Amino acid sequence: MLDLTFIREHPDLIKEVAQQRNTAVDVDALLAIDADLRETRRRAEDLRAEQNRLSKAIQGAGADREARDGFIASGREVAAALKELEPRERELEAQLREYLLLVPNIPDASVPVGKGEEDNVEIKRVGQPRQFSFEPLDHVALMQGADMLDIERGVKVAGSRSYILKGDAVLLELALMQFALSRITQHGFTALSVPAMAKEFCFIGNSQFPRGREQTYALPEDELFLVGTAEVSITGMHSGEILREADLPIRYVAWSPCFRREAGTYGKDTKGIMRVHQFEKIEQYVICRAEHEESVRWHEELLRNAEELVQALELPYRVINICTGDLGDAKVKGYDIECWIPSEQRYRETHSDSYFHDYQARRANLRYRGDDGVVRYVHTLNNTALASVRTIIAIVENHQQADGTVRVPEALRPFLGGRERLGRAWR
């Protein structure tokens, strides 16, 4: 969330940003509640001060019974007034927090202004789409032909957007996870395997609640939710802590299963495993000092790490700068890596790379004590190092062979026992 003082001083900017980000938030209502709360707090403080004054007066009345009784009666009146005021104070505090959680972050000046994904700006392309000497197939036909995918039985077990990987596809998924972990830990990141379930405060801290709640699977009896990304659990790890500046930056790379309801995507990407409810993901996460330049530096570093993986997998891709209308509420800036999907003749998102300044840290109450002794909110960043199913699609389609097998990129072969091909010849 943003600092309340900043919102008070820049209401017109907040309104403009909300409009650019297609975000509904009533800034005037927020400020009215804020003003009401400040006045209520002032009255409560005055009453508490009066209580203290009367308490001392009672003690000082000595044998003057009449004066003492008068002070006691006044004290009761003040206590009654304060008792009526305190629930209102708590109610206004709760209302104000609800509004604050809806206020979007301020995008960086380098973020393009736009309404949706059609206004995202391409930064660069790397690699050339392959020219096939045979008629290429999509990932569904390839994987089913090689007995590596069973969608029908996956739907039978768990409903729409479900699937079962089989045979070499399972080995490929595991190899990709190990490959990404191995590469990113070589850059000094600490590997984590985090809970796939988290409490509500983790989602609030990560800015996925209150907006985005409909995308999350809830476990109400346990007061838990299934995470859609490891960053939710990592944010919760350090929530409420005060770190030491000497320990920053903290760099994590986490492996977790991810669960997403995909609400609102009816009829979109219904074929195959492009948009599914469950997958595996390796996530990069950085906690650093509260300096814009530091956030920008790590943002670019995380992008380089992800690009290194895509290049090692020999996949053509492009990088885009996400516009305001497609960026989401929490991000200051975001890049997407989109890999080439031959069957669609277009690039599709496989990685995201974002920084947040102290937006998440304020929600999670995550701070650090600087060398100067001052306590500040940290800056946070995250990046998709590798998501399993979309990467599998890109590998299978880009590296398919005429006989229906799939060539294994050289960088991935050590994680597959040195194998050069996956699947079986069936075409």
C-alpha positions as CSV (number, residue, x, y, z in Angstrom):
1,M,0.0,0.0,0.0
2,L,1.0,3.6,-0.3
3,D,1.9,5.9,2.5
4,L,-1.3,7.7,3.8
5,T,0.5,11.0,4.0
6,F,1.4,10.7,0.3
7,I,-2.2,10.0,-0.6
8,R,-3.4,13.0,1.4
9,E,-0.9,15.3,-0.4
10,H,-1.4,13.9,-3.9
11,P,-5.1,12.9,-4.3
12,D,-5.3,14.0,-8.0
13,L,-2.3,11.9,-8.8
14,I,-3.8,8.8,-7.2
15,K,-7.1,9.4,-9.2
16,E,-5.1,9.6,-12.4
17,V,-3.1,6.5,-11.7
18,A,-6.2,4.6,-10.8
19,Q,-7.7,5.5,-14.1
20,Q,-4.6,4.5,-16.0
21,R,-4.6,1.2,-14.3
22,N,-8.3,0.5,-14.8
23,T,-8.6,0.3,-11.0
24,A,-11.8,1.3,-9.1
25,V,-11.0,3.2,-5.9
26,D,-12.9,6.1,-4.4
27,V,-10.1,8.5,-3.3
28,D,-12.6,11.1,-2.0
29,A,-14.3,8.5,0.2
30,L,-10.9,7.4,1.5
31,L,-9.9,11.0,2.5
32,A,-13.3,11.6,4.1
33,I,-12.9,8.5,6.3
34,D,-9.3,9.6,7.1
35,A,-10.5,13.0,8.2
36,D,-13.3,11.5,10.3
37,L,-10.8,9.1,11.9
38,R,-8.4,11.9,12.7
39,E,-11.1,13.9,14.3
40,T,-12.4,10.9,16.2
41,R,-8.9,10.1,17.5
42,R,-8.4,13.7,18.5
43,R,-11.6,13.6,20.6
44,A,-10.6,10.3,22.1
45,E,-7.2,11.7,23.0
46,D,-8.9,14.7,24.6
47,L,-11.1,12.4,26.7
48,R,-8.2,10.2,27.7
49,A,-6.3,13.4,28.8
50,E,-9.4,14.5,30.8
51,Q,-9.5,11.1,32.4
52,N,-5.9,11.5,33.6
53,R,-6.6,15.0,34.8
54,L,-9.7,13.8,36.8
55,S,-7.8,10.8,38.2
56,K,-5.1,13.1,39.6
57,A,-7.8,15.5,40.9
58,I,-9.5,12.7,42.8
59,Q,-6.2,11.7,44.4
60,G,-5.6,15.4,45.3
61,A,-9.1,16.0,46.7
62,G,-8.1,14.5,50.0
63,A,-10.8,14.9,52.7
64,D,-13.0,17.1,50.5
65,R,-15.7,14.5,49.9
66,E,-17.9,16.8,47.9
67,A,-15.1,17.7,45.5
68,R,-14.0,14.1,45.3
69,D,-17.5,12.9,44.4
70,G,-17.8,15.6,41.7
71,F,-14.5,14.5,40.1
72,I,-15.7,10.8,40.3
73,A,-19.0,11.7,38.6
74,S,-17.2,13.7,35.9
75,G,-14.9,10.7,35.4
76,R,-17.8,8.4,34.8
77,E,-19.2,10.7,32.2
78,V,-15.9,10.9,30.4
79,A,-15.5,7.1,30.6
80,A,-19.0,6.7,29.1
81,A,-18.2,9.1,26.3
82,L,-14.9,7.3,25.6
83,K,-16.7,3.9,25.6
84,E,-19.0,5.2,22.9
85,L,-16.2,6.7,20.9
86,E,-13.7,3.8,20.8
87,P,-15.8,1.4,18.7
88,R,-16.3,4.2,16.2
89,E,-12.5,4.7,16.1
90,R,-11.9,1.0,15.5
91,E,-14.7,0.9,12.8
92,L,-13.1,3.9,11.0
93,E,-9.6,2.3,11.2
94,A,-11.0,-0.9,9.6
95,Q,-12.8,1.1,6.8
96,L,-9.7,3.1,6.1
97,R,-7.5,0.0,5.8
98,E,-10.0,-1.5,3.4
99,Y,-9.7,1.6,1.1
100,L,-5.9,1.7,1.5
101,L,-5.6,-1.8,0.3
102,L,-7.4,-0.8,-3.0
103,V,-5.1,2.1,-3.8
104,P,-2.8,1.2,-6.7
105,N,0.9,1.8,-6.7
106,I,2.5,4.6,-8.7
107,P,4.0,3.4,-12.0
108,D,7.5,4.4,-13.0
109,A,7.8,7.1,-15.7
110,S,9.3,4.5,-18.1
111,V,6.0,2.5,-18.0
112,P,4.0,3.0,-21.2
113,V,0.5,4.4,-20.7
114,G,-2.1,2.1,-22.2
115,K,-5.4,0.4,-21.7
116,G,-4.5,-3.3,-22.1
117,E,-2.0,-5.9,-23.5
118,E,-2.4,-4.5,-27.0
119,D,-0.6,-1.3,-25.7
120,N,2.4,-3.2,-24.2
121,V,5.7,-2.2,-25.8
122,E,8.2,-4.6,-27.2
123,I,11.8,-4.0,-26.1
124,K,13.7,-6.7,-28.0
125,R,13.5,-10.0,-29.7
126,V,16.1,-12.8,-29.3
127,G,16.4,-15.8,-31.6
128,Q,14.6,-16.5,-34.9
129,P,11.4,-18.7,-35.1
130,R,12.3,-22.1,-36.6
131,Q,11.5,-22.8,-40.2
132,F,10.3,-26.4,-40.3
133,S,11.0,-28.7,-43.2
134,F,7.8,-30.7,-42.3
135,E,4.3,-29.8,-41.1
136,P,4.7,-28.9,-37.4
137,L,2.1,-30.0,-34.9
138,D,0.8,-28.3,-31.8
139,H,1.8,-29.5,-28.3
140,V,-1.5,-31.5,-27.8
141,A,-1.1,-33.6,-30.9
142,L,2.6,-34.1,-30.3
143,M,2.3,-35.1,-26.7
144,Q,-0.7,-37.3,-27.1
145,G,0.9,-39.0,-30.1
146,A,4.0,-39.7,-28.0
147,D,1.8,-40.8,-25.0
148,M,3.1,-37.9,-22.9
149,L,-0.3,-36.2,-22.1
150,D,-3.8,-37.3,-21.1
151,I,-6.2,-34.4,-21.0
152,E,-9.4,-36.5,-21.1
153,R,-8.6,-38.4,-18.0
154,G,-7.2,-35.3,-16.3
155,V,-10.6,-33.6,-16.8
156,K,-12.3,-36.8,-15.6
157,V,-10.3,-36.6,-12.3
158,A,-10.4,-32.8,-11.6
159,G,-12.6,-31.0,-14.2
160,S,-11.8,-28.5,-16.9
161,R,-8.3,-27.1,-17.4
162,S,-6.9,-30.3,-15.8
163,Y,-4.4,-32.7,-17.3
164,I,-2.1,-35.6,-16.6
165,L,1.5,-35.6,-17.7
166,K,2.9,-39.1,-18.6
167,G,6.2,-40.7,-19.3
168,D,8.8,-38.4,-20.6
169,A,6.7,-35.3,-20.0
170,V,7.0,-36.0,-16.3
171,L,10.7,-36.4,-16.5
172,L,10.8,-33.2,-18.6
173,E,8.9,-31.2,-16.0
174,L,11.2,-32.4,-13.2
175,A,14.3,-31.7,-15.3
176,L,13.1,-28.1,-16.0
177,M,12.6,-27.5,-12.3
178,Q,16.1,-28.8,-11.4
179,F,17.7,-27.0,-14.3
180,A,16.2,-23.6,-13.2
181,L,17.1,-24.1,-9.6
182,S,20.7,-25.1,-10.5
183,R,21.2,-22.1,-12.7
184,I,19.7,-19.5,-10.4
185,T,21.4,-20.8,-7.2
186,Q,24.7,-20.3,-9.1
187,H,23.9,-16.6,-9.0
188,G,23.9,-16.6,-5.2
189,F,20.2,-17.2,-4.6
190,T,19.1,-19.4,-1.7
191,A,16.8,-22.3,-2.8
192,L,13.5,-22.7,-1.0
193,S,10.7,-25.2,-1.1
194,V,7.8,-23.2,0.4
195,P,4.2,-24.2,1.6
196,A,1.6,-24.4,-1.1
197,M,-0.9,-23.2,1.4
198,A,-0.8,-19.9,3.2
199,K,-2.8,-17.7,5.6
200,E,-4.8,-14.7,4.5
201,F,-2.3,-12.2,5.7
202,C,0.3,-13.6,3.3
203,F,-2.0,-12.8,0.3
204,I,-2.8,-9.3,1.7
205,G,0.9,-8.6,2.2
206,N,1.6,-9.8,-1.3
207,S,-1.2,-7.6,-2.6
208,Q,-3.2,-10.5,-4.1
209,F,-6.1,-9.7,-1.7
210,P,-8.6,-8.2,-1.6
211,R,-8.5,-7.9,-5.4
212,G,-7.6,-11.3,-6.9
213,R,-9.4,-13.3,-4.2
214,E,-11.7,-14.9,-6.8
215,Q,-8.6,-16.4,-8.4
216,T,-7.7,-18.3,-5.3
217,Y,-8.8,-21.7,-4.0
218,A,-9.9,-21.4,-0.4
219,L,-9.8,-24.0,2.4
220,P,-12.2,-22.3,4.8
221,E,-12.2,-25.0,7.5
222,D,-8.4,-24.5,7.9
223,E,-8.4,-20.7,7.2
224,L,-5.9,-21.3,4.4
225,F,-5.7,-20.7,0.7
226,L,-3.7,-22.4,-2.1
227,V,-1.0,-20.2,-3.4
228,G,-0.8,-19.2,-7.1
229,T,2.9,-18.4,-6.8
230,A,5.7,-18.9,-4.3
231,E,6.1,-15.2,-3.7
232,V,3.0,-15.3,-1.5
233,S,4.6,-17.7,0.9
234,I,8.0,-15.8,0.8
235,T,6.3,-12.5,1.6
236,G,4.7,-14.2,4.6
237,M,8.0,-15.6,5.7
238,H,9.4,-12.2,6.8
239,S,6.1,-10.4,7.5
240,G,6.3,-8.3,10.7
241,E,10.1,-8.6,10.9
242,I,12.8,-5.9,11.1
243,L,15.8,-7.1,9.2
244,R,19.4,-5.8,9.3
245,E,20.7,-3.7,6.4
246,A,23.8,-5.8,6.5
247,D,21.7,-8.8,5.6
248,L,20.3,-7.2,2.5
249,P,19.8,-8.0,-0.3
250,I,18.1,-11.3,0.5
251,R,17.8,-13.4,-2.7
252,Y,15.5,-16.5,-2.9
253,V,14.7,-18.9,-5.6
254,A,11.6,-21.0,-4.6
255,W,10.0,-24.2,-6.0
256,S,6.3,-24.6,-5.4
257,P,3.2,-26.0,-6.9
258,C,0.8,-23.2,-8.0
259,F,-3.0,-23.2,-8.1
260,R,-5.1,-20.7,-10.0
261,R,-8.9,-20.8,-10.5
262,E,-8.6,-18.9,-13.8
263,A,-11.9,-17.1,-13.0
264,G,-13.1,-14.9,-15.8
265,T,-11.2,-16.9,-18.5
266,Y,-14.1,-19.0,-19.8
267,G,-13.5,-19.8,-23.5
268,K,-9.9,-18.5,-23.4
269,D,-7.0,-20.9,-24.1
270,T,-9.3,-24.0,-23.7
271,K,-7.1,-26.3,-25.8
272,G,-4.2,-28.0,-24.3
273,I,-2.2,-27.0,-21.2
274,M,-1.6,-23.3,-21.8
275,R,-4.0,-22.1,-19.2
276,V,-4.5,-24.6,-16.3
277,H,-5.4,-24.8,-12.7
278,Q,-2.2,-26.4,-11.4
279,F,1.5,-26.3,-12.4
280,E,5.0,-26.1,-11.0
281,K,7.0,-22.9,-10.9
282,I,10.4,-21.6,-9.9
283,E,10.2,-18.1,-8.6
284,Q,13.0,-15.5,-8.0
285,Y,12.4,-13.1,-5.1
286,V,14.6,-10.2,-3.8
287,I,14.3,-8.1,-0.7
288,C,16.6,-5.0,-0.9
289,R,17.2,-1.6,0.5
290,A,14.6,1.2,0.0
291,E,16.3,2.8,-2.9
292,H,14.8,3.2,-6.4
293,E,18.1,2.6,-8.1
294,E,18.6,-0.6,-6.1
295,S,15.2,-1.8,-7.2
296,V,15.9,-1.0,-10.8
297,R,19.2,-2.8,-10.7
298,W,17.7,-6.0,-9.3
299,H,14.8,-5.7,-11.7
300,E,17.2,-5.9,-14.6
301,E,19.3,-8.6,-12.9
302,L,16.2,-10.8,-12.5
303,L,15.3,-10.3,-16.1
304,R,18.9,-11.3,-17.2
305,N,18.6,-14.5,-15.1
306,A,15.3,-15.5,-16.7
307,E,16.6,-14.7,-20.2
308,E,19.7,-16.9,-19.5
309,L,17.3,-19.8,-18.9
310,V,15.3,-19.2,-22.0
311,Q,18.4,-18.8,-24.2
312,A,19.9,-22.0,-22.7
313,L,16.6,-23.8,-23.7
314,E,17.1,-22.5,-27.2
315,L,13.7,-20.8,-27.4
316,P,13.0,-17.7,-29.5
317,Y,11.5,-15.0,-27.3
318,R,10.8,-11.3,-26.9
319,V,10.7,-9.0,-23.9
320,I,7.9,-6.5,-23.5
321,N,7.4,-3.4,-21.2
322,I,3.9,-3.8,-19.7
323,C,1.7,-0.8,-20.0
324,T,-0.3,0.8,-17.1
325,G,-3.6,-0.8,-18.0
326,D,-2.1,-4.3,-18.0
327,L,0.4,-3.9,-15.1
328,G,-1.8,-4.7,-12.1
329,D,-2.2,-2.6,-9.0
330,A,0.9,-3.4,-7.1
331,K,3.8,-3.1,-9.6
332,V,5.9,-0.1,-10.2
333,K,7.1,-1.6,-13.4
334,G,7.0,-5.0,-15.1
335,Y,8.5,-6.9,-17.9
336,D,7.2,-10.1,-19.6
337,I,9.2,-12.6,-21.5
338,E,7.1,-14.2,-24.2
339,C,8.3,-17.3,-26.0
340,W,7.5,-18.2,-29.6
341,I,4.7,-20.8,-30.0
342,P,4.9,-22.2,-33.5
343,S,1.3,-23.6,-33.6
344,E,-0.1,-20.2,-32.8
345,Q,2.4,-18.2,-34.8
346,R,2.8,-15.7,-32.0
347,Y,4.7,-15.1,-28.8
348,R,3.0,-16.1,-25.5
349,E,3.8,-15.0,-22.0
350,T,6.0,-17.5,-20.1
351,H,7.8,-15.2,-17.5
352,S,7.0,-12.0,-15.6
353,D,9.5,-9.7,-13.9
354,S,8.3,-7.0,-11.4
355,Y,9.3,-4.5,-8.8
356,F,7.1,-2.9,-6.1
357,H,9.2,-0.4,-4.1
358,D,7.7,-0.6,-0.5
359,Y,4.1,-1.3,-1.6
360,Q,4.1,-5.0,-0.5
361,A,6.4,-4.3,2.5
362,R,3.9,-1.8,4.0
363,R,1.1,-4.3,3.7
364,A,3.3,-7.1,5.2
365,N,5.0,-4.8,7.7
366,L,8.4,-5.9,6.5
367,R,11.2,-3.4,7.4
368,Y,14.9,-3.1,8.0
369,R,17.1,-1.1,10.3
370,G,19.6,0.9,8.4
371,D,23.2,1.4,9.4
372,D,22.1,4.9,10.5
373,G,19.6,3.3,12.9
374,V,16.5,4.4,11.0
375,V,13.9,1.7,10.4
376,R,12.5,1.7,6.8
377,Y,10.3,-0.5,4.7
378,V,12.2,-2.7,2.4
379,H,11.7,-2.9,-1.4
380,T,10.6,-6.2,-2.9
381,L,10.9,-7.8,-6.4
382,N,9.9,-11.1,-8.0
383,N,10.4,-12.9,-11.3
384,T,9.2,-16.1,-12.9
385,A,12.4,-18.1,-13.4
386,L,10.5,-20.9,-15.0
387,A,6.8,-22.1,-15.1
388,S,6.5,-25.8,-16.0
389,V,3.6,-26.3,-18.4
390,R,4.1,-23.2,-20.6
391,T,7.8,-24.0,-20.9
392,I,7.0,-27.6,-21.8
393,I,4.7,-26.3,-24.6
394,A,7.5,-24.0,-25.9
395,I,10.1,-26.8,-25.8
396,V,7.9,-29.5,-27.4
397,E,6.7,-27.3,-30.2
398,N,10.0,-25.5,-31.0
399,H,12.1,-28.7,-30.7
400,Q,9.7,-31.2,-32.3
401,Q,11.2,-33.6,-34.9
402,A,9.6,-35.0,-38.1
403,D,9.1,-38.4,-36.5
404,G,7.2,-37.0,-33.5
405,T,10.0,-37.0,-31.0
406,V,11.3,-33.9,-29.2
407,R,15.0,-32.8,-29.3
408,V,16.3,-32.0,-25.8
409,P,18.3,-28.7,-25.6
410,E,21.9,-29.4,-24.7
411,A,21.7,-27.4,-21.5
412,L,18.8,-29.7,-20.3
413,R,20.4,-33.0,-21.1
414,P,22.4,-33.4,-17.8
415,F,19.0,-33.3,-16.0
416,L,17.6,-36.1,-18.2
417,G,20.4,-38.6,-18.0
418,G,22.1,-37.3,-21.1
419,R,19.1,-38.1,-23.4
420,E,19.0,-36.3,-26.7
421,R,15.3,-37.1,-27.5
422,L,12.1,-37.4,-25.6
423,G,8.9,-39.3,-26.6
424,R,8.8,-42.0,-29.3
425,A,8.8,-41.9,-33.0
426,W,5.1,-42.2,-34.1
427,R,4.6,-40.0,-37.2
